[in-house]
Amino acid sequence: MTQTVPESSTSDSAPKRSAEDAVAAGIGFLRGEQEAASWWKGELATNVTMDAEDLLLRHFLGILTPRVAEESARWIRSQQRADGTWATFPGGPADLSTTVEAWVALRLAGDPADAPWLVPAAEFVREHGGLEGTRVFTRIWLALFGLWSWDELPNLPPELIFLPSWFPLNVYDFACWARQTIVPLTVVATLKPVRQLPFGVDELRAGKPPRKTAPPWSWDGVFQHLDTALHAYAKLPFNPVRKVALRQAAEWILARQEADGSWGGIQPPWVYSILALHLLGYPLDHPALKAGLEGLDGFTIHEETATGRVRRLEACQSPVWDTALAMTALLDAGVSPGDESLVKAGEWLLGEEIRVPGDWTVRRPSVRPGGFAFEFANDGYPDTDDTAEVVLALRRLGKPDHLRLRGAIDRSVEWLEGMVSRDGGWGAFDADNTQVLATKLPFCDFGAVIDPPSADVTAHVVEMLAAEGKTGSRECRRGVRWLLEHQEPDGSWFGRWGANYVYGTGAAVPALVAAGMPGSDPRIRRAVTWLAEHQNTDGGWGEDLRSYRDPAWAGRGESTPSQTAWALLALLAAGERDAETTVRGVRWLVEQQRADGGWDEEKHTGTGFPGDFYLSYHLYRVVFPLSALGRYVRSGS
C-alpha cells in the first residue's frame, strides 16, 4: 500500500507526496552512489586544520609545490567566516587554534600579513588568548618552524615505549588513535627540529604571562613537576637509554604502518609518524615514507569551484562503515536480499574481514582475531562499531557463499563478545581502555585520549547480538544493563560518535527493543517523551555540536536529515509509527528530499572527539533517512 504523507499545515498548496515515492527515489540515488568495485564511500569532511597541517608538513619535508599551496590556500580561504575566523564545524563558534593554523598556512602560501582576510583573523587571535592560548598540538606545529619554543612544550619522553602494559601511563593506556600519535610525537619532541619560515607570528601574540603553576597536591601540579624533571632529564649530555628508546619507537611505528601507507587510517598518527621517521634519518624515498606520502594523495580531494581549483584533505575514509550502512538502508527500503548490487557489496565486505591480531590483544590476548575496520586498510585496529554494523548487514543477505558468510559472522560475533569491557559495555577499539589518569597529562588538552564504553557503540553491539539470537547470552544481558544504567535522567543517551543525545538515543532504543524490552517499558517511554519534547517546529530534529560542552544545546539545533532519521528510528522501534511526532518527522524528510532522491545537509553530525573535532559523513544524509523511511513504509504495509 502507498503511505501518503499528510500535507504540511504551513503549505496548503503543496502537492501530496508519498513516503513510498521518497523511498523509491532514495533507493535510486543510493544505487547511483555505489562504486564500480561494489563499495560505498562518502566524503568525510572535517575542518581546515587538516589542510593547514598538510601544507606545513610538506614545507617541513621540502616537498611543497606552488600548485599544492595555491589550491590548498584557496580552500582554506573559502572556509573563513565573515568575522575573519575559522571554526571546527559549520555554524559553530570561532576556534582559536584552528584560526591560528589557518593564518600560518595562508602566510606560508604567500598571503601577506596585511591581507584584508588575515587582519581580522589576527585581531581575533590576540583578543582571545593569542598563541599562548592555543592547544598543545598547534604549538608543536609552531615549534617545528621556530615560532614557539620546544622548551615551553610538555616533555614527551620516548622511554614511554619501555613501560609494560600493566604499568600506569604505558602506551596501551591510551586509545589506539592517541597511542599511535603519542609514540611518534615522543620522537619529534625529543629531537626538537626547527625549520625556519620566512615570516614571523608576532601579530598573533597576546603577551600573556606563562601559565600559573598548579597546586602541588593536584594532578595538574604533580604532572607539572614531573614535566620539569623530564625536561631536565632530556638535557643530560650522555643518555644511551634514550637512543635505545628512539630506535624502539621507530620499530613500533614501522610495525604499524598499513598497506595503504597510513597509520591507523587517520591523519594525526599518519603525519607524525612520517615526521618521526624522517627525523630519525629515513629518506623520503624509503619505502615506508614513500608509501606514507603517496597514501596521503589518496585522501586528497580536488574540486573545481567558481574561484578556481581547490584541494582538501580527508582526515579519514569510511568505506566499510558506509558500505554496511548503505546495505542496511537498501534492505530497510525493501530491496531484495538477493539483489546483485547488495550481494557484490557483501562479497567486498567479506574480503575486508580482519584475521590477524592487533594492539587490542594486549588487553584481550586469548580472544581470536575477527571483525572489521572502518577504512580500506587498518588491519591493526578493527573496531566493535563497524563489526556490529557489518554483521547486521551481512546476515540479511540472500546469495553469497553461505559457509564463507557464516564463518565471518561467527568469528565477528565471537570477537565482539571477547571485546566487552569489565563493566559490560563496549568501547570502539579496545576493551577496558578507561585509565582516566592518561587524560591528566599536560599534552592531553585536545581530543579524547581514552576509549571507554559508550552508549552508541554498546547499543549497536547489543542490537547485533539480539539479531543473532543471543538475547539470553551473558554479554547481551550485561550490555542491556549497561545501557539502562547509562540512560540520562531526562531519558536520552549520550552519543560518543555522533551528535549527540539524538544519536545516542537513536541507537539505544532500537537495541533495547531488539533485545526484548517492550515499547511500553517506562525507560523506553522516557526516551520517546524526550524525543517528542525536542522535535523542532518544522517536524525535524537537530542537535548543535555545542551540546558536548553546553547542556543547554542537548537535543537542540537546526533540523538535519541524519538527525531526524535517528529520532525516527527510535520512535519506530518504540511502536510510535502512527504518532503525530513520527508522522511530522516523516513529512519533514519527504519534503526535504531533493528531486534526485538525495538530501542536503550542511551541518556536521559526526563526532571525532567530543568537544574538539567533528565530521560530516556525506552518506549519512542519505542512508539514515532511507532506513527510517523504509522502516516506516514497510511497518504500515
N, C-alpha and C positions, 0 to 999 in steps of 0.2 A: 504494500500500500504506500501511497505517497504521503510523506509527512509535511504538511503545509505549515509554514511558519507564519503566525499571525502578523498582520501588518503593524508596523511601528505606529504608536499613537501620535508620534510627532511628525509623521509624514503620511497623511491620509491618501495622497495621490500616488504614493509609491506602489508599484505592482507587487503582487504577492509572489514570493519565491518559495520554493520547497527546499527543505533540508536535504532531500534526496537528490535534487539537482545540484546542490552545493557539493555533496559527496561525490557525485559523478565528475564534476569539474575538478575537484581536488585530486581524484584518482588520476585523471588525465594529466594534470600538472605534475604530480609526483612521479608518474611514469616517465615523463619527459626529462626529469632531473637525474635519472639513473644513468650512470656512466656505462660506456661500452663494455667495461670489464666487470659489470654486474653490481658494482657497489654504488652507494650514495655518499656524497661528501659535500656539505655546505661550507661556505666560508666561515671562519672563526675569527670574528673581528674583536679587537681589543682597544688600546689607545696608543698614542704616538710615542710612548716610551720605547716600544719595540723598534720603531723606525729610527728614533734618535740614537739609541744604543747600537743599532746596526751600523749607522754612519760612523759612530765613534770607534767601534770595533775595527771597521775596515780601514779607518785612518790610522789607528794604532798599528795595524798589521802592514800598512803601506800598500793596500790594495784598493783604496777608494778611488773610483774613477769619476770624472766630471759628470758623466751621464747619470750614474747612480746618485750622486749628490744632488743633482738638479731635480731628478724625478722624485726622490725621497723628500727633499725640501718642499717641493710643490704639494705633496700630500700633507706634510706637517702643517704648512700654512693653511691648507684647506680645512683643517680641523680646529683652527684657532677660533675662539668665540669673539663676540662683538666687543667684550671688555678687554681683549688682548691676552686672555689666559687660555689655558688648556685644562680639561677635566679628565677624569678617569672613566666617565661614561656620559653619553648624551643627556643633556639636561641636568647634570649633576653640578655640584659646587666646584669652583676653581680649585685646582690642586697645586700646591707649591712645588713639590718635587717634579711633577710632570711638566710644569711650566718652565722650570729651570732647565731640564733636559732638552726640551724643545728649543728653548732660546739658544743654548750652547750648540745644538746641532745645526740650527739655521745660521749661526755665526760661522760654523765650520764650513757650511755650504756656500759661504760668501756674502750673506746678508750683512750690511753694516749695522753697527750698534744703534745708530740713529734712524734706522728704518722705521717708518710710521707704525709698523706692526710689532716691532720689538720694543719700542719705548714704553708703551703701556704695560707690556709683559714685565719689563724690568721694574717698573714702578710697583706693580703688584707684588713681585718677589720681595722687594725691600720692605714694603709695608706689612708683609705677613711672615717676617722672620728671617728673610734673606737666605743665603747659602747655609748659614748657621742652623737654620731650622729644618733643613731638608733631611730625608731619611738617609740611613747609612749607605744603602746601595747607590744612591745618587752621589754621595760624597766619595764613594770608591771610584766611580767613573771620573769624577773631577780629579781625584788624586792621580789617576793614570796619566793625566796631562799636566801635572804640576799646579793645578788650580785649587788644590786642597792638600794639606799636609798629611802624609801617611801616619805621622806620629799622633795626630789628633783623631785617628780612627780606632775602633776597638781592635785589639790584637786577636788574630786568628791563628793559633799555633798548629802547624801541620802534625805535631805529635798527637793530635786527637785521633789520628788513624791507628795509633797503638792501643787505644783503650779497648779492653774486652767488652763484649756485648752486655755483660752484667754490671759494668761499672757506670756510675752516673755520667751523663753527658757524652757517652760514646756516640759515634755517628749514627747508630741504628736507633737511638732515642729520638731522632728527628724523622719527620715524614720523608718519604722517598724523594720528593721534589726538593726538599730542603737539604738532605744529606748529599744529593748529587750536585747541589750548588755550593754547599759549605766546603766539601773536600777540595775542589779546585780553587776556591777562594782562599783557603789556607796557603796555597802555593803563591797566588798572586800577592796576597797581603804580606807574605814573608819576604818575597823578592823586591817588593816596593818599586816597581818600574815607573819611570816618568818619561813621557814623550811630549815635548813642549808643543803647544799650539801657537799660532801666530797672533793670538789676541788674548786679552785677559778678561776677568769677570768681576772687576771692581764694581761695575754697575749693579751687581746682584748682591753685594754685601750690605748687611744691615748694621754692622758694627756692634752686634750683641756680644756681651761678655760670655766667656765659656760657661757651659752648663754647670750648675752647682753640684757639689759632692753630696750624695745621698747619705742619710744617717747610716753609720756602720752596722747597725743591727737589722737593717732592711736588706732584702735580696739585692736591690739596686746597689746599695752600699757595699755589700760583700763582693759583688761582681766588679764594681769599680776598683776596689782594692786589688782583686785578682788581676784585673786588666793592667794595672800599674806594674804588678810583679811580672806579668808576661812580657810587657814592653821592655823591662829591664833584662829579662832572660834572653830576649831576642837580640840584645846588643852584645852578648858575650862574644869575645873575639874568636874563640875556638869552640865549635859545637858539632862534634861528629854525629850526635844523635839526630840533630836537625837534618843533616844531609841524608841520613837513612830514611827519615820521615818523609822528606820530599820525594825520594825515589819510590817509596812505598805508595805515596799518594798518587804518583804518576801511574804506577801499575794498577792501582784501584780504578783510576779514571779510564785507562785504556781497556780494562776488562769489561767496562760497562757501556762502551760505545755500541750503538745499534747498527743494524745492517744498512740503514739509510744515512749513516753518518752522524746521526743525532745522539744526544744523551737524554734518555727519558722521553724523547719526542717533544720536548718543550724548550722554550727559549733560554731561561736563566741558566740551567746547568750546561746547556749547549755552548753558549758564548763564553762562559767562564772556564769550561774545560778546554776550549780552543786557546784561550789566553794562557791558561796554566801550562799546557804542553808547549806552546810557543816560547814561553819564558824559560822553560826548562831546557831549551835548546833544540826542540824538534823543528825542523824546517817546514816551511809551508807546503812543500811537495812531499812531505812524509805521508804515507797512506792514510793515517788517522786524521791529520789536518786537512789533507786534500778532500777526503770524504766528508769531513765536517763542513767545510766551506761549500762544497758542491751541494750538500744536503740542504743548506740554508737557501740556496737558489730554488729548491723545490717547495719551499714555504713562502715564496715571494709571489705576490700578485701584481700584475701590471694592468693598467686600465687607462683608456683614453677618456679625457674629460674636456670640458669646454675650455679649460685653461691650459691644456696640454697633458701629456702622458704622465701618470703618477705611478709610484712604486711603493708598496706597503708590505709589511711582513706579518704573517700569521704567527702567533705565539705557540700554536699547536694545531694539529689537524685531527679530525674526529671521524674517520671513515667507518670504523667498526661500530661505534655508537650510533652514528647517523644511519647506517645500513640496518641495524637492528630496529631502530625506531621507525624507519620508513617501512620495513616489512610489517611491523605490528600495525602501523596506520593503515596500510592497504588491506590487511586481513580484517581489521576492525571495520573497514569500509565495505567489506563484502567480497573482496577479490578472492577467487578460489585458491585454496591451499596448494593446488597443483599448478597454478599459473606459472608459465615458463619463466617470466622475469623474477618471480619470487624463488623458484627452485634454483635458478642460477645465482641469485644473491645468497641463498642458503649455502650453496656449494662454495661460494667465495668465502663466506664466513667460516665454514668448516676448515678451510685452508689456513685460517688465521688462528686456529687453536694453538695455545702455548703448551708445549710438552716438556719444557726444561725448567729447572729450578731457578729462582731469583733471590733477591735480598729478603723476600718475605719468609724464606726458610730459616732465617736467623731466629725468628720467634716461633716458627712452626716447622721444626726440622723433620717431623715424622709425617707431615702431610704430603701426599703425592701431587706432582705438578698437574695443572689443568687450568682451564679458564681462558679468558680473552682480555686483550688490552684495548685501549682507546684508539690507538694510532695504527698506521700501517706497520710500523716496526718498533716494538717496545717489549721484546721478549723477557726482559728482566723484571718488568713490572705489570703483570696482568692485574686487573682491578675487579673488585667484587661487584661494582655497579654495572660495568659493561657486561660482565659474565652473566649476571642475573637477567639483564635485558636480552642478551643474545639467546639464552636458554628459552625465555618466554617467546621469542620469535621462532626459533628453530623447531620447537616442539609442536608448532601448529602447521608445519609444512606437510605436504602430501606425498611428494615423489622422490626426494633424494635417496641415496643408498641408505636403507634403514639401519643396517648394522653400524655403518660409519656415523650416522646421525646419533643413534642411541648411545654409542660409545662416547662421543664428545659430550653429550648432555650428562651422562652418568659421571664422567670424570669431572665435569664442571660442578655438578651438584656436590660431589664428594669434596672437591677443593673448597667450595664455599662453606660447607659445613665445618671444615677444618679451620677456616679463617675467622670463625666467630671469636669475639673478644670475651674476656672473662666475665664481663657484665651482661652478656647476652646480645649485644649489638654488633654491628659491623662497621668498621672503618672502610675507607676506599681501597687502600693498597696494602696495609699491614694490620696485623692483629695486635691489640694491646699497645698501640703507639700513643700512649697517653701521658708521657712524662712531662708534666707541667713545668718542671724545673728548666727544661730546654727553652721555654718561652721567655725566661728571665734574663737570658744573656744579652749583653749590650747591643749586639749586631742584629738582634731579632726584633727590629722595630717596624718591619714591613711584611705583611702576609702571614698566614698560618704556617707554623713550623712543625706541628704535630698533626696526627691523623686519627683522632678519636672517633668512635662510632657516632653516626649521625642518623637522624630520623629518616631522611630521604633514602639513603643507601640501605639502611636496615629494612625499610618498607619494601624496597624493590626485591631484596633477597627473600623476605617473608612471602611476598606475592608469588615469587617463583617457586618456593618450596611448596606452597599451597597448590599451585598448578600441577606440580609433580606428585600430588597426593600425599604430601608429607606433613599435613597439618598436625598430626599427632606426634611428630618427632620432637625430641628434646630441643633441638635447635630452633625449630619453628615456634614452639610454645614459649621458649625463652625470648625469642625475637618479638613475639606479640607482647609479652610482659614488658620488654624494654620500651616498646612504642607507647604503651599505656602509661608507663612511669614517666615518660618524657613529653607527654602532652602538656601544652602550656595551660595555665589557669583559665585563659579565655576560650579554650577549646581547639586552638590551632596547633601546628607543629612547626618547628624551626626548619628552614631549608638550607642546608650547607652548600649544595652545589647548584642551586637555582634560587631565583629571587621570589620570595624568601619564605614567608609563612604561607603564602598561597601555594608555592611549590611543595613545601613540606606537607601541607595538609592534602594537597592533590595526590601525593604519593601514599600517605599513611592510611587514609580512609579506604581506598580500593584494596590495600593489602590486608587490613583488618577484616574487611568483609570477605575477601577471598579465603582468609584463614578461619572463617566460620562465625564471625561476630555479626549478629543481625543489625540491620539498619535502624532498628528501634532501640538499640543499646544507648543508654544515656550519654556515653562518651562519643558515640557517633553523632547523636543529636546535637551535642555541644559544638562539634565541628561544623555541622550543617548550619546551625544558628550563626556561627562566626562568619561563614561564607556569605550568608544572606545579609548580614549586617555590613559587610564590606563590599557588597556589589555596588558598582557605580550607577549613577542615574541613567547612563546610556545603556545599561544592561550588561556591560562587560566588567572585567576585573583587571586590576593593575596594582603593582606594588613597586614603589620607588626604591632604588637600591640603598637609599639613605636609611632604610629600616634596620640595616645592620648596625648602625650607630645610634639612631634615634628611634625609640619605640613608637613615637607619635606617627611614624610612617608605616607601621606594620599594617599590611593589607590595604594601603592607600597609595594611589597613583593613577596615572593615565591608563586607560584600558589598552591592553595589548592582546593580540590573538593567542599567543602561547599561554599567558597567564589566565586568560578567560577559559581556555581549554582545560588547564589544570583544575580550575574550580569546577568545571562541568564534569570532569572525570570523577571527582569526588562525589558530587551530587548524584550522578547517575548510579554510582556504586552503592550509595546510601538509599537508593529507591526513590529518589526525588525527580523521576523523569517528567512527571506531569505538573510539578510545582511551578508556580509563576516565576520563581527565581531562575529555574532551569530554562524555561521557555524564553525568558528575556535574554539569557545568555546565548542560547542557540540563535535567536533572532539577530543578536549583535554580530555573531560570527558570520552568519549568512549575508547580512547587509554589508559587512566589511570585505567580503571576498571579492577579489578582482575578477574581471571578465575571463582571464586565462586560468582561473582556478586557484591561484595563489593568494597570499595575503601580504600586506606590507607591515613591517614592524621596525620602527626606528630605534626603539629603546633596547638597551641591553637587559636580558633577563637571565643570563647565565652567570655563575659565580666562580671565580678562580680562588681568591682569598677574600673571605667576608670582611667588608670594610675597606679593602685596599685595591682589589683587582677584579675586574668584571669582564664578561664576554657576551658577545652576540652570536649565537648559533643561528646561521641563516636558514637552516632547515626547521628550526623549532616553530617558526611561524606557519609551517605547512603540516608537519607530521602530527603535532598535538591537536590542532583544530580538526584535522581529518579523522583522527582517532575519536575525538569527542563527538563529532557529528555522526560518524559511522555508528558508534555505540548508541547514540540517540535514535537514529533511524531504525536500526536493527532491533532495539528493545521494544519498539512500538509495532513491529510487523507480526 
